[in-house]
Every structure is written in C-alpha cells, then in structure tokens.
Amino acid sequence: MNFIKTDELIRLSIQAGEEILKIYNDPATADVVDYKSDDSPLTLADQASHKILEKGLKELHPEIPIISEEGRQLEYEERKDLDLFWLVDPLDGTKEFINRNGEFTVNVALIKDNYPVAGFIYAPVLDTMYVGTKELSYKIERGEKSDLRVNGVNHNVAVRSKSHASQEEESVLTKYNIKDSISVGSSLKFCMVAEGKADVYYRFGPTMEWDTAAGQAVLEAAGGKVFKETGPERFAYNKESLLNSGFLCLGFVE
C-alpha cells in the first residue's frame, strides 16, 4: 500500500487522541455521557475524535470511503462491493474512558478486499502509537520507535479484557495451558500480543468490525494470526452484519 501516507496518518491519529485528552482532563466535559440505541455509551470525546478523523481522512485520501462507528452507517447494499475503505473507531474503550483508567485508543484501519492491510492505534494517555503496514509493525512510545514482533512460541500468557469476560473464553484458553494473564482495555489487547507480552487473546463477543480491524493489522504485520472463532479461517471484514463473531489471536504457530 505504497500510496498510503503513513506519517500523515500517524499525525492524524495523534491529533484525534490529543482532542480526546482535552475532554478527558476537563471535569466539565469528561463526565458527559449519552447512550446510543444499543445502550452503548457515547462521550463528547467519541464525537470530537470522529470529526477530526473524518475530516483528515477525506483530505488525505478523498477517494477512499470511510466507515466509522460514529459516522453514518452504510447499508450492506451500499458497501458490499467496496474493495478499499477506512474502518474507524474514534474512541475504542469508551468504558475505559468513563472509568478513567487510561486504556482507550484511537483506531484507524484500511481494509482491502475484506482484510486489514494497515492499522494505526494511538493510546493518548500512554502516548504510544502502534502501526502495522504490510510486513512492518512498530510502536512509537513517547517518541522512541521500536519494532514489534510476536514471541513465536507459546509462553502460556493470555491477554484478557478489562471490561468483558465469559466462560466460553475461559474454556478456549484452557487449551493453551495459560499460566499467567494480562488484563487491559480496548485494542491494546492486540498490541500486547504483537509486542510479545502475551501469546493468546480470545474474544467470544460481542465486538464490532471497527473494534478489531486496526489491531488485527498491527498484530498480523508483527507475525501473529487472527482467526474467525478458533480457526483455521482468517478473520475477515465487510460482512453483511458489522457485528463480529468470536475470534482468536495467536502470537505463535500451533
């Protein structure tokens, strides 16, 4: 994807994250929470980040359609034949934002032929940027850049959701003889596997496509795998329903 302006996309993701932080750090705005029709929370930060990302993406690549959690939702008939589009979650981990634990992210992914080919994840509180493009995956943490690479072998460490858990997830993780676990919010779970800090991440549900696409791009570029359910089919996008099935992330070869 040589036409993608990686540096500009990094800057745009950080700009959206900085706008989120302004709201997060202001008591007058941080606690303003509305609820959507599905009872999921919506903050001023979700909306502010969406506006920045939508405007910036249109300026950088006006030819590429945008599907954003906070934008107009395209009906399947409108998007089924799209071979290239942005898939955006302006604030992934809204519950983490509300709970003020800092583990929320800005997610921007490029989908080509139903699979993520580039992903940008910015964690504003941590000031850490994760990037995955082609076979290149790296993070920029407080200005320091380092390559990302999965462990390659199973050290029996799982990453788990901070806000969601299920018995189905525990049953799958048993197969991998998990001895230790990391609990973290938002798409940072994908990043923990990409960094080699964890080996397994299984999610039974529910998630939406914009929750997972950028993380999948980062993890796959770092050498990991993301499967539909427990495999062996690769996790895909632009389904008739944007609601995801369960998925399994591995940082090693079984």
Helices and strands as residue ranges (DSSP letters): H 6-24, H 27-30, E 33-35, E 41-43, H 44-60, E 66-68, H 76-79, E 84-92, H 94-99, E 105-112, E 115-123, E 128-133, E 136-141, E 144-147, E 157-161, H 167-174, E 180-184, H 188-194, E 200-203, H 209-221, E 225-228, E 247-250
